[in-house]
Amino acid sequence: MNPNLKDISPNSSRRQILKTALTFVTGLTTTSLLSFLIPKSTKPAKALIPVQKANEFELKGEGIEIKYSVVNGVPQLDYKTEKISHNFSGDQIETSTTDGINDTLLTVIISRPPNLNFVLGSIVRLSLFLPDINLVSTTDELAVQAIAILATQQVEGNLVRGVPVVPTSYKTVVLKGTARYRR
């Protein structure tokens, strides 16, 4: 007697009887019985579609243009308004992720007084919250929104000695643009 169901002709009555008996005894079809008996893989499934994290953002809003990208592992941020243009790279950009959310917070100093021993002027910081974007294809571009906060701190006195400063003022700007992946 042949113990393998697959070796019995598909149209034979013997095969039908064995299938019916297996279903009756186990309560399972032969397909579900076989899938139950075959060991499952413990390896994680591979994604059929490659997903890339966006590494380039072009954003605009309220007279501000920001381009952020990561080139060869080094962050680059270009900040432009009608009056000023600044380029930041590497350690000039403070980068962190928020707890529980994969969004990225970038902070750069847009302007500061040249002499910190005696200061009369302002320090302007830009904080940019970038959404965590996964793209299905390297040619994809996705419309995104981001939040920028400009913090302006008027300074009067000696920063080195810790002289109090005027309270910080904040301006929040909603930026719209695109996110993409570049190699």
Phi, psi and chi 1 to 4 in degrees:
 res  aa     phi    psi   chi1   chi2   chi3   chi4
   1 MET       -  133.9 -179.8 -178.8  -96.1      -
   2 ASN   -87.4  119.6 -165.4  -17.6      -      -
   3 PRO   -80.2  -14.4   28.0  -32.0      -      -
   4 ASN   -91.3  121.5  -67.4  -33.7      -      -
   5 LEU   -63.8  -34.0 -170.0   60.5      -      -
   6 LYS   -68.2  -21.8   66.2 -179.5 -179.2  178.2
   7 ASP   -83.4   -7.1  -64.8  -27.9      -      -
   8 ILE   -92.5  136.6  -59.0  172.6      -      -
   9 SER   -51.7  135.7  169.0      -      -      -
  10 PRO   -59.8  -28.3  -12.9   18.3      -      -
  11 ASN   -95.1    0.7  -63.0  -31.8      -      -
  12 SER   -76.4  149.4   81.3      -      -      -
  13 SER   -69.5  -29.2   59.0      -      -      -
  14 ARG   -61.0  -42.1 -175.0  171.6  173.5 -145.2
  15 ARG   -63.2  -44.7 -177.3 -178.9  178.0  103.9
  16 GLN   -62.2  -40.4  -67.7  -58.1  -38.9      -
  17 ILE   -65.5  -43.9  -68.4  168.9      -      -
  18 LEU   -64.2  -42.0  -76.8  172.5      -      -
  19 LYS   -62.2  -43.7  -77.4  176.8   79.0  173.7
  20 THR   -65.1  -41.4  -55.5      -      -      -
  21 ALA   -64.0  -42.9      -      -      -      -
  22 LEU   -62.6  -42.6  -80.4  171.8      -      -
  23 THR   -64.5  -43.0  -56.4      -      -      -
  24 PHE   -65.8  -45.1  178.9   77.2      -      -
  25 VAL   -71.0  -43.1  169.8      -      -      -
  26 THR   -97.0  -21.4   63.6      -      -      -
  27 GLY    77.3    7.5      -      -      -      -
  28 LEU  -117.6  151.2  -58.4  169.6      -      -
  29 THR   -74.5  164.9   64.3      -      -      -
  30 THR   -63.0  -35.0   39.9      -      -      -
  31 THR   -64.9  -48.3  -54.1      -      -      -
  32 SER   -69.4  -31.7   60.7      -      -      -
  33 LEU   -64.8  -45.0  178.4   62.3      -      -
  34 LEU   -64.8  -40.7  -71.0  174.5      -      -
  35 SER   -67.6  -28.4   67.1      -      -      -
  36 PHE   -70.8  -38.4  176.7   77.5      -      -
  37 LEU   -80.3  -26.2  -64.9  174.4      -      -
  38 ILE   -78.8  127.3  -63.3  172.6      -      -
  39 PRO   -64.9  142.9   16.7  -22.5      -      -
  40 LYS   -82.2  150.4  -55.6  -71.4 -172.4  -91.6
  41 SER   -75.7  141.5  172.9      -      -      -
  42 THR   -95.8   -2.5   56.7      -      -      -
  43 LYS   -79.0  143.5  -65.5  179.4 -177.8  176.5
  44 PRO   -66.0  146.2   16.8  -23.7      -      -
  45 ALA   -68.7  142.8      -      -      -      -
  46 LYS   -87.0  139.9  -67.9 -176.6  179.6  178.7
  47 ALA   -68.7  134.8      -      -      -      -
  48 LEU   -76.2  -29.7  -62.4  176.1      -      -
  49 ILE  -112.5  122.2  -58.8  170.9      -      -
  50 PRO   -67.5  137.4   18.7  -25.2      -      -
  51 VAL  -118.0  134.4  175.4      -      -      -
  52 GLN  -120.3  141.7  -64.8  -68.1  -23.2      -
  53 LYS   -80.6  132.7 -172.4  174.9  -76.5  -65.9
  54 ALA   -58.8  134.7      -      -      -      -
  55 ASN  -127.6   12.1   63.5   -2.8      -      -
  56 GLU  -144.5  128.4 -177.5  176.4  -80.2      -
  57 PHE  -128.4  134.3  -66.1   81.6      -      -
  58 GLU  -122.1  118.6  -69.9 -174.3   18.7      -
  59 LEU  -131.4  147.0  -54.9  161.9      -      -
  60 LYS  -142.9  150.2  -66.3  179.6 -176.3 -179.8
  61 GLY   172.4  136.6      -      -      -      -
  62 GLU    48.9   46.1  -65.7 -173.5   35.2      -
  63 GLY    79.1    7.6      -      -      -      -
  64 ILE  -111.9  135.6  -63.0  172.4      -      -
  65 GLU  -122.6  129.5  -68.2 -178.3   28.8      -
  66 ILE  -130.3  131.9  -64.2  175.1      -      -
  67 LYS  -121.4  123.9 -179.0  177.5  179.4 -178.6
  68 TYR  -123.8  134.2  174.4   75.1      -      -
  69 SER  -149.7  162.1   60.9      -      -      -
  70 VAL  -118.5  114.6  178.8      -      -      -
  71 VAL  -114.3  118.7  178.9      -      -      -
  72 ASN    52.2   39.7  -64.0  -35.4      -      -
  73 GLY    81.5   -0.6      -      -      -      -
  74 VAL  -107.1  122.6  179.0      -      -      -
  75 PRO   -71.6  143.4   22.2  -27.7      -      -
  76 GLN  -131.8  134.3  -46.9  -89.2  -32.5      -
  77 LEU  -135.7  125.2 -171.5  139.1      -      -
  78 ASP  -110.6  128.3  -61.9  -29.2      -      -
  79 TYR  -121.8  126.2  173.8   85.9      -      -
  80 LYS  -136.0  139.7  -68.2 -179.3 -173.2  176.3
  81 THR  -131.7 -175.2   65.9      -      -      -
  82 GLU   -63.8  -30.8 -172.8  177.6  -65.5      -
  83 LYS   -99.5  -29.0  -64.4  179.0 -178.0  178.4
  84 ILE  -135.4  160.0   61.6  172.6      -      -
  85 SER  -145.2  125.0  176.5      -      -      -
  86 HIS  -130.7  144.2  -71.5  -68.3      -      -
  87 ASN  -119.6  130.9  -59.2  -43.8      -      -
  88 PHE  -122.4  149.1  -57.2   93.1      -      -
  89 SER  -149.6  149.1  179.7      -      -      -
  90 GLY    56.5 -121.8      -      -      -      -
  91 ASP   -69.5  -12.6  -67.7  -18.5      -      -
  92 GLN   -71.0  -14.6  -65.2  174.2  -41.8      -
  93 ILE  -109.1  116.3  -55.4  168.1      -      -
  94 GLU   -83.9  123.3 -176.0 -179.8  -42.1      -
  95 THR  -120.7  133.3  -55.3      -      -      -
  96 SER  -151.2  160.9   61.4      -      -      -
  97 THR  -111.0  151.1   55.6      -      -      -
  98 THR   -86.2  148.7   54.6      -      -      -
  99 ASP   -65.1  132.4  -73.0  -20.7      -      -
 100 GLY    79.0  -13.8      -      -      -      -
 101 ILE  -128.2  140.2  -57.1  172.7      -      -
 102 ASN   -86.4    6.8  -68.6  -27.6      -      -
 103 ASP   -64.2  158.2  -64.8  -10.3      -      -
 104 THR  -111.8  136.9  -58.3      -      -      -
 105 LEU  -108.2  122.4  171.4   63.4      -      -
 106 LEU  -112.2  138.9  -52.8  170.7      -      -
 107 THR  -135.2  132.6  -57.0      -      -      -
 108 VAL  -135.7  156.6  -66.7      -      -      -
 109 ILE   -97.9  113.9  -63.5  175.6      -      -
 110 ILE   -74.6  -42.9  -59.0  -65.8      -      -
 111 SER  -152.2  154.1   67.1      -      -      -
 112 ARG  -155.2  155.1   75.8  170.7   98.4 -149.3
 113 PRO   -63.7  146.7  -21.3   31.4      -      -
 114 PRO   -70.1  -28.1   21.1  -27.9      -      -
 115 ASN  -120.3  111.8 -177.9   -6.3      -      -
 116 LEU   -84.3   -4.9  -65.3 -178.7      -      -
 117 ASN   -73.1  -43.3  -70.8  -35.8      -      -
 118 PHE  -136.1  118.1 -176.5   77.7      -      -
 119 VAL  -119.1  134.8  178.7      -      -      -
 120 LEU  -140.1  105.5 -175.9   58.2      -      -
 121 GLY   163.5 -149.5      -      -      -      -
 122 SER  -143.6  154.3   60.7      -      -      -
 123 ILE  -111.3  127.2  -62.5  172.0      -      -
 124 VAL  -117.2  123.2  179.7      -      -      -
 125 ARG  -113.3  141.0  -74.8 -177.7 -178.5   82.7
 126 LEU  -109.8  125.3  166.4   72.1      -      -
 127 SER  -115.4  127.9  -66.0      -      -      -
 128 LEU  -122.9  123.4  177.2   64.1      -      -
 129 PHE   -97.4  112.7  -68.1   91.3      -      -
 130 LEU  -102.0  133.4  -71.4  177.5      -      -
 131 PRO   -71.9  152.3   25.7  -31.9      -      -
 132 ASP   -82.2  113.2 -173.0   33.7      -      -
 133 ILE  -118.4  125.9  -56.8  -68.0      -      -
 134 ASN  -107.8  129.3  -70.8  -43.4      -      -
 135 LEU  -110.6  140.9  -58.4  168.5      -      -
 136 VAL   -75.2  -32.7  175.5      -      -      -
 137 SER  -133.4  151.2  166.9      -      -      -
 138 THR   -70.0  -13.2   58.4      -      -      -
 139 THR   -94.7   -6.2   59.1      -      -      -
 140 ASP   -72.5  149.0  -80.2   -8.7      -      -
 141 GLU  -132.4  138.4 -152.1  174.7   72.7      -
 142 LEU  -127.2  134.0 -173.2   65.3      -      -
 143 ALA   -71.1  133.3      -      -      -      -
 144 VAL  -137.0  162.7  -65.3      -      -      -
 145 GLN  -123.2  148.0  -77.6 -169.7    6.5      -
 146 ALA  -142.7  161.4      -      -      -      -
 147 ILE  -112.9  131.5  -58.4  -69.5      -      -
 148 ALA  -116.3  139.7      -      -      -      -
 149 ILE  -122.9  122.7  -61.4  172.1      -      -
 150 LEU  -100.7  117.9  -70.0  164.6      -      -
 151 ALA  -106.8  120.2      -      -      -      -
 152 THR  -113.8  122.7  -56.9      -      -      -
 153 GLN  -117.0  111.9 -173.3  175.7   32.2      -
 154 GLN   -75.2  131.7  -64.6  -63.0  -34.6      -
 155 VAL  -120.1  131.7 -178.1      -      -      -
 156 GLU  -136.6  116.1  -63.0  174.1    4.0      -
 157 GLY   122.1 -154.8      -      -      -      -
 158 ASN  -106.9  109.4 -173.6  -33.2      -      -
 159 LEU   -67.5  -32.7  -82.2 -177.7      -      -
 160 VAL   -64.5  -37.0  175.7      -      -      -
 161 ARG   -88.6    0.1  -66.3 -172.5 -168.5  142.0
 162 GLY    78.5   31.8      -      -      -      -
 163 VAL   -66.2  133.8  174.3      -      -      -
 164 PRO   -56.1  151.4  -18.3   27.1      -      -
 165 VAL  -120.4  164.9  -66.2      -      -      -
 166 VAL   -66.6  142.9  178.8      -      -      -
 167 PRO   -53.7  148.7  -22.4   31.2      -      -
 168 THR   -73.0  140.7  -55.8      -      -      -
 169 SER  -108.2  149.3   64.8      -      -      -
 170 TYR  -125.7  142.3  -61.5   94.2      -      -
 171 LYS  -129.3  125.5  178.8 -178.9  179.6 -177.9
 172 THR  -102.0  133.5  -56.1      -      -      -
 173 VAL  -128.1  129.1  179.2      -      -      -
 174 VAL   -88.2  124.2  175.9      -      -      -
 175 LEU  -109.3  142.1  -57.7  166.7      -      -
 176 LYS  -123.6  150.4  -64.6 -179.3  179.5 -176.3
 177 GLY   174.7 -144.8      -      -      -      -
 178 THR  -130.7  154.0   57.3      -      -      -
 179 ALA  -124.0  142.3      -      -      -      -
 180 ARG  -151.5  171.0   65.9 -178.7   68.2   86.4
 181 TYR  -111.8  128.2  173.2   78.1      -      -
 182 ARG  -122.0  139.2  -65.6  -77.9 -175.2 -130.4
 183 ARG   -78.2      -  -67.2  176.2 -162.3 -141.8
